[in-house]
Amino acid sequence: MFNKSFKKIALTGLLLSAAATTFAATTPADMTCKEFLDLNPKSYTPVVFWVLNDTTEYKQGDYVDFQETDTLVTPKVVEVCKKSPEKKVTDLKQDILSFAKKHM
């Protein structure tokens, strides 16, 4: 009897530990492209917007608004992330800003 209970407890603990690891919260600052692509697609634009505008000094039109991020920048981030899933989304910031400035 003790042996069966111990096995159930051990198995439950193992499953909870695995679930906690699987569903650990990742902030955009730490997010890889693979994690980004695993999000609900409705979350893509808010994450990209945060990455682009986090710690930005707003000088002379240095700002990418939400609509431009949604229609122009987010599809580019998705494209780049599909090619390099191991990269961090924040590592793409300068390339994405350059792309956005060329196409605005």
Order of alpha helices (4+ residues) and beta strands (2+ residues): alpha-alpha-alpha-alpha-alpha
